[in-house]
Amino acid sequence: MLINEVYLSVQGESTHAGRPCVFIRTSVCNQRCNYCDTGYAFTQGEPMALDDVVSRALELETPLVEITGGEPLLQPLLPELFRRLLGAGREILIETGGSHDISVVPAGAKIILDIKTPGSGEEQANDYENLQRLREDDEVKFVLTSREDYDWAKQLVLREKLALRTTVLFSPAFRRIEPRDLSEWLLADRLPVRLNLQLHKYVWEPTQRGV
């Protein structure tokens, strides 16, 4: 596998925010979102044997593991990584950019599907069939760069009745939208979604890696 880093931190996003979590960050991504804060994972990384990835994750002795990227669904050995970690009793999250078929993710792993808004510059990469592949325990995330992004995401949530089927997260792009503004929009519209902040950027320096 091509791995950028494996580290222990506090989960900063999703309904698991605040929990200790092992992060396995894969390298290579087929998207270039203009707000991306992990661009170093586009090209930086080293080949690691699957056994070494699993050993490193398990030796950190933390039940929750997130596989992220980059785009983890580009990794051919991902199914075997799922099997090994689930077999070891780990609770697995996978965050994916939404341009690849998520049905390859096995039961027992929770998907965090990142739907790209127009403001990301990658809206055209969305595989909207993934919305029909979501399971009840999965989550959908929208990173919003503007009021226009908010309105676009709101219409998609309502049209697809996403909040009735899964957890929906609205995240302000860091330093592009103020969390207070997004909160006020959500309250005004009574939208049944969760405000999703990047908690780790408030605990540590926003540009710090490995947290």
C-alpha positions as CSV (number, residue, x, y, z in Angstrom):
1,M,0.0,0.0,0.0
2,L,1.1,3.6,-0.6
3,I,0.9,5.2,2.8
4,N,1.5,8.9,3.8
5,E,1.2,8.5,7.5
6,V,-0.2,6.5,10.4
7,Y,-0.7,8.3,13.6
8,L,-2.8,8.7,16.8
9,S,-4.9,11.8,17.4
10,V,-8.3,13.0,18.5
11,Q,-11.0,12.5,15.8
12,G,-11.8,16.0,14.6
13,E,-14.9,15.4,12.6
14,S,-18.1,13.4,12.1
15,T,-20.3,12.0,14.8
16,H,-17.2,10.5,16.3
17,A,-15.5,13.9,17.0
18,G,-13.6,14.0,20.2
19,R,-12.7,10.3,20.3
20,P,-9.2,9.0,20.2
21,C,-8.6,7.6,16.8
22,V,-5.8,6.0,14.7
23,F,-5.5,7.6,11.3
24,I,-4.2,5.7,8.3
25,R,-3.6,8.3,5.6
26,T,-3.1,6.8,2.1
27,S,-1.3,8.6,-0.7
28,V,-2.6,9.6,-4.1
29,C,-5.9,11.4,-4.9
30,N,-7.7,11.9,-8.1
31,Q,-9.3,15.2,-7.0
32,R,-7.8,18.6,-6.3
33,C,-10.3,20.4,-4.1
34,N,-9.2,24.1,-3.7
35,Y,-9.6,24.0,0.1
36,C,-7.7,20.8,0.5
37,D,-5.5,20.8,3.7
38,T,-3.8,17.5,3.0
39,G,-2.2,18.2,-0.4
40,Y,1.0,16.6,0.8
41,A,-0.8,13.3,0.4
42,F,-1.2,13.8,-3.4
43,T,2.4,12.7,-4.0
44,Q,4.2,12.1,-0.7
45,G,4.1,8.6,0.7
46,E,6.0,5.3,0.9
47,P,5.1,1.8,0.0
48,M,4.2,-0.2,3.1
49,A,3.5,-3.9,3.3
50,L,0.0,-4.6,4.5
51,D,1.3,-6.5,7.5
52,D,3.2,-3.3,8.5
53,V,0.2,-1.1,8.1
54,V,-1.9,-3.4,10.2
55,S,0.8,-3.8,12.9
56,R,1.3,-0.1,13.2
57,A,-2.4,0.6,13.6
58,L,-2.9,-2.1,16.2
59,E,0.2,-1.2,18.2
60,L,-1.4,2.2,18.9
61,E,-4.0,0.3,20.9
62,T,-7.0,2.4,20.0
63,P,-10.4,0.9,19.1
64,L,-11.4,3.5,16.5
65,V,-9.5,3.6,13.2
66,E,-10.1,6.0,10.2
67,I,-8.8,5.3,6.8
68,T,-8.4,8.5,4.9
69,G,-6.3,10.1,2.2
70,G,-5.6,11.0,-0.4
71,E,-8.4,8.8,-1.8
72,P,-8.3,5.5,0.0
73,L,-10.5,3.7,-2.5
74,L,-7.6,4.0,-5.0
75,Q,-5.6,1.5,-2.9
76,P,-5.9,-2.1,-4.4
77,L,-5.3,-3.8,-1.0
78,L,-8.0,-1.8,0.8
79,P,-10.4,-4.8,1.0
80,E,-7.8,-6.9,2.8
81,L,-7.0,-4.0,5.1
82,F,-10.6,-3.8,6.1
83,R,-10.7,-7.5,6.7
84,R,-7.7,-7.5,8.9
85,L,-8.7,-4.5,11.0
86,L,-12.3,-5.7,11.4
87,G,-11.0,-9.1,12.4
88,A,-8.9,-7.5,15.1
89,G,-12.0,-5.9,16.5
90,R,-11.4,-2.4,15.4
91,E,-14.2,0.1,14.6
92,I,-13.5,1.4,11.1
93,L,-14.3,4.7,9.4
94,I,-13.4,5.4,5.8
95,E,-13.5,9.0,4.4
96,T,-13.8,9.0,0.7
97,G,-14.2,11.9,-1.8
98,G,-17.3,10.3,-3.5
99,S,-16.0,9.8,-7.0
100,H,-15.6,6.0,-6.6
101,D,-18.2,3.3,-6.0
102,I,-18.6,3.0,-2.2
103,S,-20.3,-0.4,-2.4
104,V,-16.8,-2.0,-2.2
105,V,-16.7,-1.0,1.5
106,P,-17.8,-4.0,3.6
107,A,-20.5,-4.1,6.2
108,G,-18.9,-3.2,9.6
109,A,-17.0,-0.2,8.2
110,K,-18.7,3.2,8.3
111,I,-18.4,5.4,5.3
112,I,-18.0,9.2,5.5
113,L,-19.0,10.3,2.0
114,D,-17.6,13.7,1.1
115,I,-19.9,15.2,-1.6
116,K,-18.1,17.9,-3.5
117,T,-19.8,21.3,-3.8
118,P,-19.4,23.7,-6.8
119,G,-17.1,25.8,-4.7
120,S,-14.7,22.9,-4.3
121,G,-13.8,22.9,-8.0
122,E,-14.6,19.1,-8.1
123,E,-18.4,18.9,-8.3
124,Q,-18.1,17.2,-11.6
125,A,-16.3,14.2,-10.0
126,N,-19.3,13.3,-7.8
127,D,-20.7,9.8,-8.4
128,Y,-24.3,10.6,-7.3
129,E,-25.2,6.9,-7.5
130,N,-23.3,6.7,-4.2
131,L,-26.2,8.4,-2.5
132,Q,-28.3,5.3,-3.2
133,R,-25.5,3.1,-1.9
134,L,-25.4,4.7,1.5
135,R,-26.3,2.6,4.6
136,E,-28.0,3.8,7.7
137,D,-24.8,4.1,9.7
138,D,-22.9,6.0,7.1
139,E,-22.5,9.7,7.0
140,V,-22.5,12.4,4.3
141,K,-20.3,15.4,4.5
142,F,-20.5,18.7,2.6
143,V,-17.6,21.1,2.9
144,L,-19.0,24.6,2.2
145,T,-17.0,27.5,0.8
146,S,-19.8,30.1,0.5
147,R,-23.5,30.8,0.9
148,E,-24.0,29.5,-2.7
149,D,-22.4,26.2,-1.6
150,Y,-24.8,26.1,1.3
151,D,-27.9,26.6,-0.8
152,W,-26.7,24.0,-3.3
153,A,-26.1,21.4,-0.5
154,K,-29.4,22.2,1.1
155,Q,-31.3,21.6,-2.1
156,L,-29.5,18.2,-2.6
157,V,-30.2,17.2,1.0
158,L,-33.9,18.0,0.7
159,R,-34.3,16.6,-2.8
160,E,-32.7,13.3,-1.9
161,K,-34.2,13.2,1.6
162,L,-30.7,12.4,2.9
163,A,-31.4,13.4,6.5
164,L,-34.1,10.7,6.6
165,R,-31.7,8.0,5.5
166,T,-28.3,8.9,7.1
167,T,-26.4,11.5,9.1
168,V,-25.6,14.7,7.2
169,L,-22.7,16.9,8.1
170,F,-22.3,20.5,7.0
171,S,-18.7,21.7,7.5
172,P,-17.5,25.3,6.9
173,A,-14.3,25.4,4.8
174,F,-11.7,26.6,7.3
175,R,-11.3,30.4,7.1
176,R,-13.7,30.6,4.1
177,I,-17.0,30.5,6.1
178,E,-17.4,31.5,9.7
179,P,-18.9,28.7,11.8
180,R,-21.3,31.3,13.3
181,D,-22.6,32.2,9.9
182,L,-23.2,28.6,9.0
183,S,-24.9,28.0,12.3
184,E,-27.3,30.9,11.7
185,W,-28.2,29.6,8.3
186,L,-28.9,26.1,9.6
187,L,-31.1,27.5,12.4
188,A,-33.0,29.9,10.1
189,D,-33.8,27.0,7.7
190,R,-34.4,24.4,10.4
191,L,-32.2,22.1,8.4
192,P,-31.9,18.6,9.9
193,V,-28.1,18.4,9.6
194,R,-25.2,18.6,12.0
195,L,-22.7,21.4,12.2
196,N,-19.3,19.7,11.6
197,L,-16.2,21.6,12.7
198,Q,-12.6,20.5,12.3
199,L,-12.0,20.1,16.0
200,H,-8.3,19.3,15.6
201,K,-7.7,22.8,14.0
202,Y,-8.9,24.4,17.2
203,V,-6.9,22.2,19.5
204,W,-3.6,22.3,17.6
205,E,-2.2,24.7,15.0
206,P,-4.3,24.5,11.9
207,T,-1.3,23.5,9.7
208,Q,0.2,21.0,12.0
209,R,0.5,17.5,10.6
210,G,0.0,14.2,12.4
211,V,-2.8,15.5,14.6
